[in-house]
Amino acid sequence: MLTTFPRLMRDHATQRPDAPALREKDFGIWQTLSWSQLAVLVRELAGGLAHAGLQRGQHLIVVGENRPRLYATMLAAQSLGAIPVPLYQDAVAGEFVFPIVNAGVAFAVVEDQEQVDKLLEIRPQCPALAHIWFDDPRGLRHCDEPGVASLDALVAAGRHFNAAHPAHVDTEVQRSRPEDVAAMFFTSGTTGHPKGVVHTHASLIDRARAGARFDKLTEREEVLAYLPLAWIGQNVFSYAQWLTCGYVVNCPESSATVGIDLKEVGPTYYFAPPRVFEALLTSVMIRMEDASAPKRWLFRRCMALARRVGPAGMDGQRLGLPDRLAYGLGNLLVYGPLRNTLGLSRVRVAYTAGEAIGPDLFTFYRSIGINLKQLYGSTETAVFVCLQPDHQARADTVGVPIDGVELKVGADGEVLVRSAGLLKGYYRNEAATAEVLSPDGWYRTGDAGFLDAQGHLKIIDRAKDVGRLVGGANDGAMFAPKYVENKLKFFPYIKEAVAFGDRREKVCAFINIDMEAVGHWAERRNLPYAGYTDLAQKPEVVELVRDCVEQVNADLAADATLAGSQVTRFLVLHKELDADDGELTRTRKVRRGFIGDRYQVLVDALYGGRASQYIETAVKFEDGRSGMVSADLRIADAKTFAAVRSAA
Amino acid sequence: MTRAIGDVILDVQNISLSFGGVKALTDISFDLREHEIRAIIGPNGAGKSSMLNCINGVYQPQQGSIALRGRTFRHMNSRQVAEMGVARTFQNLALFKGMSVLDNIMTGRNLRMKSNLLLQALRLGPAEREEIAHRQVVERIIDFLEIQPYRKTPVGKMPYGLQKRVDLGRALAMEPQVLLLDEPMAGMNVEEKQDMSRFILDVNDEFGTTIVLIEHDMGVVMDISDRVVVLDYGKKIGDGTPGEVRGNPDVIRAYLGVQH
């Protein structure tokens, strides 16, 4: 049966009024909001918003970390038939202008002073923005800007409004239909303006339910909400599926305490992009390096065993008795405590998506007994397109098309999808909508991939990024930049990589070292350094990176189609790539074209055969100031390997 | 800023302090108004910390008087001063390194604990209720200072800038009316200084706490304080708003020196 989000929430409130809906750690204690309390809060917020003039079809932006009252605000807006638009809370002020102007937004509900300040800064460019409410009053007690008020005031106004118009909110909830627009998500967009992806209640609920059926989710799941609300992944896992399944969503105390809160909550259903899993693994490895020799030995032995038999066990194969016993012992000594330290000991289903995950990283988690799987989807498809069934998780595929999804591969290798969860369109952008949605309902994903023999989808790269080498030894060979970058990024020492090679004779790369891992590595070698820029240019560090690059090359040589993509030259960048400088998207994907243009001199130096290159770059700091970073970058050559022809 | 500067809350009159033949302070007078941020500046050895130590009863000045809310005292120990609502932080941190952040800040509640040692040790009814009430105050401070991730971390393991924050937290746990800060930003980098400045302003703003601050970083002093006292060789050479002090020729001489 199709329905709307406010009605789903009200159903939970009637059927299980005292069951927990949301938890938030506040002043060191987890505070619970039950479904009935949530329903009351949402009704009051809706009354307040109605009183302020929010009407059906209007947009309201929501900016902040995961806070129960921001969730309630989205439900309140939807209760009135208005459309919540979550925006990335770490965006700089200027990035809010386009969405606000594009959708003519007059209402904003934000978390704290930081967000209020950003909105006030851009107010002159957004004349329509009349109301800003904040959740946390800290630092805003004396704010007397017109139209800025606390959520407490909004709730109070709502109470009055509902007393005077007792039927208004309830009538509006009943008036909403499943095919009405439920929310809009701005895609970070690697080029040009972001696009507003419009989803209806029906499309989001359809996919949320399909995903829940696939993994047999119940109302007993525990979820930790720690990723940006503006990202559809977070929205589906802690909003759409929260309301369809009725499980508990836990909001961490702050973004700095996520690690601690993860351990305390012990989620059963967990979602994280690969970078989070990577950071977790890096922190474990760093701590293991500092452990005493016997512990390191035990860890190495147990992990070797886990790598050998763990994945097979997760795939449901029966292990021999000696392996079962040894793995059981390892579980007792290492895997169990490790899962607990990671905060993943209760995880029943864990997903990763958004980027390709390194095979070693993926195998690591599965081998210690965490049911980590991959999924494939995007903002436009309401996430769930392909999911990996239990026991069939592979590092290099993204699973099988699930319930309600039709999938085919176009002539040019592009993956096409049709389902009830597709976007209604891009907001006020018919040209872009027509580009991706065909009249007969197929959505062009922009990803190049194919279905393998088992029916699993395998993604190679963005269709438009797959290129060819021209001239040189590997003329005409396929070049998949992301494939190469992902292989490089799997090394804990490498944080980001940018590969160049399309329409060139060879592949070269920019590398960003991982400050934490390499810094630690340097400390253990008594290698002094002053900061990122200094560390990145140490000859020892360049050697360290060279080792990584050469291992990737050896690996690529084994793959006949991509052997030409081996990295011949590289340099370690003098600054960390940053979304504030426009080098990464807000979801931390490298913007290759932009980086190539910005660091044109470096690209030229790589291909021109120079041994070093001086560069000066303007950087923006988090507090909005800007400065300069300059360095003389070393450029290094890496060994390449002859392609290994497979026997078959 | 809407906070109103109130009446004189602390009045220091003609204080002189010497250690044997060394005159640390000579005839110092200044006052402190409710809700203001008052900075004491001066070159090394000017007597700034000695001044703070006189105010909170660590040193007994040989001459002069200090009046807190009209109550004059000359001989009072630091505990009595603390009971009157004066808290302080230390230049060289005086935290319990092996104890957690939570426990360190909890020690700031010591003066307000009513139940006796036996009740506390046995966790009997009233002691437990009291502990919960104190914990609530401590949690508010932890939230205020944004140190939630370190609640259970031993203080000795934390970076210096954060230890300074814990030191401030412990002083705040006393819910003081007057807060004495002895070089709260010494040894910090720019970002940590900015954070600390914001916390000091927030304490002043949110809790209405009156603040006396010793600081070397002139930029910080000029930005956040309402009035500044300048000491040099134990004598007061300037007193006024940051603007007035900056233009004072004696102050310029003490800080920049003169050509002879």
Interface residues (C-beta under 8 A of the other chain):
Chain A: D26 F27 G28 I29 R138 G139 R141 H142 E253 S254 A256 T257 G259 I260 D623
Chain B: M1 T2 R135 Q136 E139 R140 I142 D143 F144 E146 Q148 P149 R151 Q194 D202 D205 E206
